[in-house]
Amino acid sequence: IIQFTLDHMSTFCEKIIVYDDCSTDDTVAIRAAIDNNNLVYIPEGTYVVTSTILIDVTGDGYASTPKIFGDGMSKTVIDNQNAGAFIKVTSGGSPSDFAYGFQISDLKIIDTTTNAGSMGIHLEGARLGTISNVYITGLGSHGIYGLSTVRDYTDVAGVIIRHVEILGCGGWGVYPSSASGGIQYSWNMYQCRIGNNTLGGINLESMNNCVIDSCGIFYNKGTALKIGKGTGATASASKLIKVTHCEFDTNDGEQVVIDSCNAFTAENTYMICNNLGVAPNPVFTKGFQINSTASGIDIQ
C-alpha cells in the first residue's frame, strides 16, 4: 500500500493557481483541469468563475466523473460570478447515460456579484456521489440543486451530503427537484447546517428513501423542510423519508410540511421559535403540518 500526502497527491492533478487574487477569471483553467484529470486539487486561494463548469457524460453510458477537492472550507474559495451553478454534473437528460461517483469536497462557494441565478452545485442524472466539507453562502438561487425529468431514467440517486453548511442563499438550501414526472432517490444528509435561505431549507420532490440526520435547519425565511411531489401528470408522492436528531429553529411559517408523502418518520426532533422581534421574526410558526395527501406518518 502506497500512501500519498496531499502534496504528493497534487502532483497527479492539474494545479490551479491564481496570481492576481479576485481579479483573474479562472474558469478556463478549472475547466481544463477537470476535463483532463480524474482527481483535481484546487489549492488555497480565491478563484473567479464566470460560467458553469460542466461535467457532461452524455453519450458515455455509465461513466465515472472527476473528484474535486480543495484545501478546506475557508481556504479554497470559489467566487461564482455566473447566472448558474459553479459546477454542473449531468448526463444531458439522457435515459441511458449516468454520471457516477462524483466527489466535491473541502471548498467554499460564494458570489460577490449577488447574481440572481447563481447556484452552488447542480446535479442531473448523477449517481453515487458525495458532497462533503463544503460551505455555500450568499448565492442568488439554490445551494445544492438536482433535477430529474423522466421518472427514474434521469434521477439523481445515492447522494451523500455530509458536513455541509448552506447559508443566506436566495433559493432553497437543498432542492432535489422533479419535473414532468421525474423521481429522485436517496439523498442522505448528515450533520449539515442550513439556514437563512430565502425560499427555505430543504425541499424534497418525489423523493424515494431519504435520511436527514443530526442537522440544524434554522432561520430560513420559508419552510424548513417541505416534502411533496414534483410537477407533471405522472408525478409521484415522496416516500420513505426519515428525519432523526435534527433541530428546527425559528423558520418562518412552518418547520416541517408533509404533503404528498407516504411513510414519513421523525424521531428525536427539537423545535424552537425565538420570536423576539428581530430578523427573521416569523409572524407564526407551525411545527409539523400534515396535509391530507400524506399517509403513514410516525412522529416520535
C-alpha positions as CSV (number, residue, x, y, z in Angstrom):
1,I,0.0,0.0,0.0
2,I,1.4,3.4,-1.1
3,Q,0.2,6.4,0.9
4,F,0.4,9.8,-0.6
5,T,0.4,13.1,1.3
6,L,-1.7,15.9,-0.1
7,D,1.4,17.4,-1.7
8,H,2.2,14.1,-3.4
9,M,-1.4,13.7,-4.5
10,S,-1.5,17.1,-6.1
11,T,1.3,16.1,-8.5
12,F,-1.1,13.8,-10.2
13,C,-3.6,16.7,-10.7
14,E,-3.8,19.9,-12.6
15,K,-2.8,22.7,-10.2
16,I,-4.8,25.8,-10.5
17,I,-3.1,29.0,-9.3
18,V,-4.5,32.5,-9.0
19,Y,-1.8,35.1,-9.4
20,D,-4.0,38.1,-9.1
21,D,-6.5,37.3,-6.4
22,C,-10.1,38.1,-7.2
23,S,-9.3,39.8,-10.5
24,T,-8.4,36.8,-12.7
25,D,-11.1,34.8,-14.5
26,D,-10.1,31.2,-13.6
27,T,-13.0,29.5,-15.4
28,V,-10.9,28.1,-18.3
29,A,-8.1,26.8,-16.1
30,I,-10.5,25.0,-13.8
31,R,-12.5,23.6,-16.7
32,A,-9.2,22.3,-18.4
33,A,-8.1,20.7,-15.2
34,I,-11.4,18.8,-14.8
35,D,-11.6,17.8,-18.4
36,N,-8.1,16.2,-18.3
37,N,-7.8,14.7,-14.8
38,N,-9.7,12.3,-12.7
39,L,-8.5,13.9,-9.5
40,V,-8.4,17.7,-9.3
41,Y,-6.8,19.6,-6.4
42,I,-7.6,23.3,-6.1
43,P,-5.0,24.9,-3.7
44,E,-5.8,27.6,-1.1
45,G,-6.9,30.9,-2.8
46,T,-9.9,32.6,-4.4
47,Y,-10.9,31.6,-7.9
48,V,-13.3,33.6,-10.0
49,V,-15.7,31.6,-12.2
50,T,-17.8,33.3,-14.8
51,S,-19.6,30.3,-16.5
52,T,-20.7,26.9,-15.2
53,I,-18.0,24.2,-15.0
54,L,-19.7,21.4,-16.9
55,I,-19.1,17.7,-16.3
56,D,-21.2,16.1,-19.0
57,V,-21.3,12.3,-19.7
58,T,-23.9,12.4,-22.4
59,G,-23.2,9.6,-24.8
60,D,-20.7,7.9,-22.5
61,G,-23.2,5.4,-20.8
62,Y,-22.5,4.8,-17.2
63,A,-19.4,7.0,-16.8
64,S,-17.1,7.9,-13.9
65,T,-16.6,11.5,-13.1
66,P,-13.6,13.5,-11.7
67,K,-13.2,14.1,-8.0
68,I,-12.6,17.7,-7.0
69,F,-11.2,18.9,-3.6
70,G,-9.7,22.0,-2.1
71,D,-7.7,22.9,1.0
72,G,-10.6,23.5,3.2
73,M,-14.0,25.2,3.7
74,S,-12.3,28.6,4.4
75,K,-9.2,28.3,2.3
76,T,-10.3,27.3,-1.2
77,V,-12.9,29.9,-2.2
78,I,-14.9,29.7,-5.5
79,D,-16.4,33.1,-6.4
80,N,-19.2,32.0,-8.7
81,Q,-19.9,35.2,-10.7
82,N,-22.3,33.3,-13.0
83,A,-26.0,33.1,-13.7
84,G,-25.9,29.4,-13.0
85,A,-24.1,26.8,-10.9
86,F,-20.4,26.8,-10.1
87,I,-20.4,23.1,-11.2
88,K,-23.0,21.0,-13.0
89,V,-22.7,17.2,-13.2
90,T,-25.1,15.9,-15.9
91,S,-25.9,13.2,-18.3
92,G,-27.8,15.7,-20.5
93,G,-31.2,14.3,-19.7
94,S,-30.4,11.0,-21.5
95,P,-32.2,7.9,-20.1
96,S,-29.2,5.7,-21.0
97,D,-26.3,7.8,-19.5
98,F,-25.4,8.5,-15.9
99,A,-22.5,10.3,-14.2
100,Y,-21.2,8.1,-11.4
101,G,-19.0,8.7,-8.4
102,F,-18.7,12.5,-8.3
103,Q,-17.0,13.9,-5.3
104,I,-16.8,17.6,-4.3
105,S,-15.1,18.5,-1.0
106,D,-13.2,21.0,1.1
107,L,-14.1,24.3,-0.5
108,K,-16.3,27.3,-0.2
109,I,-18.7,28.7,-2.9
110,I,-19.7,32.3,-2.8
111,D,-21.0,35.0,-5.2
112,T,-19.6,38.5,-4.7
113,T,-21.8,39.9,-7.6
114,T,-25.1,38.7,-6.0
115,N,-26.2,37.3,-9.3
116,A,-29.9,36.3,-9.0
117,G,-29.3,32.9,-10.8
118,S,-26.1,31.8,-9.2
119,M,-26.1,28.3,-7.6
120,G,-23.6,26.1,-5.9
121,I,-23.9,22.6,-7.3
122,H,-26.3,21.3,-9.9
123,L,-26.9,17.6,-10.4
124,E,-28.8,15.8,-13.3
125,G,-28.5,12.1,-14.0
126,A,-25.8,11.8,-11.4
127,R,-25.5,8.8,-9.0
128,L,-23.5,7.6,-6.0
129,G,-21.7,10.8,-5.3
130,T,-20.6,12.8,-2.2
131,I,-20.5,16.4,-1.3
132,S,-18.6,17.0,1.9
133,N,-16.9,19.8,3.9
134,V,-18.4,22.4,1.6
135,Y,-19.6,25.9,2.6
136,I,-22.1,27.6,0.3
137,T,-23.2,31.1,1.1
138,G,-24.7,34.2,-0.5
139,L,-25.8,32.7,-3.8
140,G,-28.7,34.2,-5.7
141,S,-30.5,30.9,-6.1
142,H,-30.2,27.3,-4.6
143,G,-27.2,26.0,-2.7
144,I,-27.4,22.3,-4.0
145,Y,-29.9,21.6,-6.7
146,G,-30.9,18.4,-8.5
147,L,-33.2,17.7,-11.4
148,S,-35.0,14.6,-12.6
149,T,-37.4,14.8,-15.6
150,V,-38.1,11.3,-16.8
151,R,-39.3,9.0,-13.9
152,D,-36.2,7.1,-12.6
153,Y,-34.4,7.3,-16.0
154,T,-32.9,10.7,-15.2
155,D,-32.8,10.5,-11.5
156,V,-30.2,11.8,-9.1
157,A,-29.5,8.9,-6.8
158,G,-27.3,7.8,-3.9
159,V,-26.2,11.3,-2.9
160,I,-24.4,11.8,0.4
161,I,-24.3,15.4,1.7
162,R,-22.1,15.5,4.8
163,H,-20.6,18.3,6.9
164,V,-22.1,20.9,4.5
165,E,-23.2,24.4,5.5
166,I,-25.6,26.4,3.3
167,L,-26.4,30.0,4.5
168,G,-28.1,33.0,3.1
169,C,-28.9,31.8,-0.4
170,G,-31.8,33.3,-2.4
171,G,-33.4,29.9,-3.2
172,W,-33.6,26.6,-1.2
173,G,-30.6,25.3,0.7
174,V,-31.0,21.8,-0.8
175,Y,-33.6,21.2,-3.6
176,P,-34.0,17.8,-5.3
177,S,-36.5,18.8,-8.0
178,S,-38.7,16.5,-10.0
179,A,-40.4,17.8,-13.2
180,S,-42.5,16.0,-15.8
181,G,-43.0,13.0,-13.5
182,G,-39.3,12.6,-12.6
183,I,-38.2,10.7,-9.4
184,Q,-35.3,11.3,-7.0
185,Y,-33.6,8.6,-4.9
186,S,-31.7,8.5,-1.7
187,W,-30.4,12.0,-1.0
188,N,-29.0,11.5,2.5
189,M,-27.8,14.4,4.7
190,Y,-25.7,14.1,7.8
191,Q,-24.5,16.8,10.2
192,C,-25.3,19.8,8.0
193,R,-26.3,23.4,8.8
194,I,-28.9,25.0,6.6
195,G,-30.0,28.5,7.5
196,N,-31.2,31.9,6.4
197,N,-32.2,30.9,2.9
198,T,-35.0,32.8,1.2
199,L,-37.2,30.1,-0.1
200,G,-36.5,27.6,2.7
201,G,-34.2,24.9,4.0
202,I,-34.8,21.6,2.2
203,N,-37.5,20.8,-0.5
204,L,-37.9,17.2,-1.4
205,E,-39.9,16.5,-4.6
206,S,-40.9,12.9,-5.5
207,M,-38.1,11.6,-3.3
208,N,-37.7,7.9,-2.5
209,N,-35.7,6.9,0.5
210,C,-34.1,9.9,2.3
211,V,-32.5,10.3,5.7
212,I,-31.8,13.6,7.3
213,D,-29.7,13.0,10.4
214,S,-28.2,15.3,13.0
215,C,-28.8,18.5,11.0
216,G,-29.6,22.1,12.1
217,I,-32.2,23.8,9.9
218,F,-32.7,27.3,11.1
219,Y,-33.9,30.9,10.4
220,N,-34.9,30.1,6.8
221,K,-37.4,32.7,5.5
222,G,-39.6,29.9,4.1
223,T,-40.4,26.4,5.2
224,A,-37.6,24.5,6.9
225,L,-38.4,21.1,5.4
226,K,-41.0,20.5,2.7
227,I,-41.9,17.0,1.4
228,G,-44.1,16.5,-1.6
229,K,-44.2,15.6,-5.3
230,G,-42.9,17.2,-8.4
231,T,-44.7,18.6,-11.4
232,G,-46.4,16.7,-14.2
233,A,-49.4,14.4,-14.6
234,T,-47.4,11.3,-13.6
235,A,-45.7,12.9,-10.6
236,S,-45.5,10.6,-7.6
237,A,-45.5,11.3,-3.9
238,S,-42.4,11.1,-1.9
239,K,-41.9,8.1,0.3
240,L,-39.7,6.5,3.0
241,I,-38.4,9.8,4.5
242,K,-36.8,9.7,7.9
243,V,-35.7,12.7,10.0
244,T,-33.7,12.0,13.1
245,H,-31.9,14.0,15.7
246,C,-32.5,17.3,13.9
247,E,-33.2,20.8,15.3
248,F,-35.6,23.2,13.6
249,D,-35.1,26.7,14.9
250,T,-37.2,29.7,14.1
251,N,-38.1,29.1,10.4
252,D,-40.8,31.3,9.0
253,G,-44.3,29.9,8.7
254,E,-43.7,26.2,9.1
255,Q,-41.0,24.0,10.4
256,V,-42.0,20.8,8.5
257,V,-44.7,20.5,5.8
258,I,-45.6,16.9,4.9
259,D,-47.5,16.9,1.7
260,S,-47.9,14.1,-0.8
261,C,-45.7,11.7,1.2
262,N,-46.1,8.1,2.1
263,A,-44.2,6.7,5.1
264,F,-42.6,9.6,7.0
265,T,-40.8,9.1,10.3
266,A,-39.5,11.7,12.6
267,E,-37.7,10.8,15.8
268,N,-35.8,12.9,18.4
269,T,-36.5,16.2,16.7
270,Y,-36.3,19.5,18.5
271,M,-38.3,22.5,17.5
272,I,-37.9,26.1,18.8
273,C,-39.2,29.5,17.8
274,N,-37.4,32.6,19.1
275,N,-39.9,35.3,18.1
276,L,-38.1,38.1,19.8
277,G,-38.9,41.0,17.4
278,V,-35.7,40.7,15.4
279,A,-35.0,39.2,12.0
280,P,-36.3,37.0,10.6
281,N,-39.2,37.5,13.2
282,P,-41.8,35.0,11.9
283,V,-45.4,36.0,12.3
284,F,-46.2,32.5,13.4
285,T,-44.5,29.1,13.3
286,K,-46.1,25.7,12.9
287,G,-44.3,22.5,14.0
288,F,-45.5,19.7,11.7
289,Q,-48.1,20.5,9.1
290,I,-49.5,17.2,7.8
291,N,-51.7,17.6,4.7
292,S,-54.5,15.2,3.6
293,T,-52.3,13.7,0.8
294,A,-49.8,12.3,3.4
295,S,-50.0,8.8,4.9
296,G,-48.0,6.6,7.1
297,I,-46.8,9.3,9.4
298,D,-44.9,8.4,12.5
299,I,-43.6,11.2,14.8
300,Q,-41.8,10.0,17.9
